[in-house]
Amino acid sequence: MSRLPTNRTGQSFVEFALVIILLAIVLLSILLILGDDLRTFINDLLQTWFPQ
């Protein structure tokens, strides 16, 4: 019985790419949901640290 050739490097690359894509989707979703609140928080924080 013969074995099918395996390409572990290609498999690892595909898995890595899928994880990166999933993380990007999650990050973009969070930014879309919290966008305005996050912008307000960062502006308030910067105004506290660097008042004009």
Secondary structure as GFF3:
##gff-version 3
##sequence-region A 1 52
A	DSSP	alpha_helix	8	49	.	.	.	ID=ss1
###
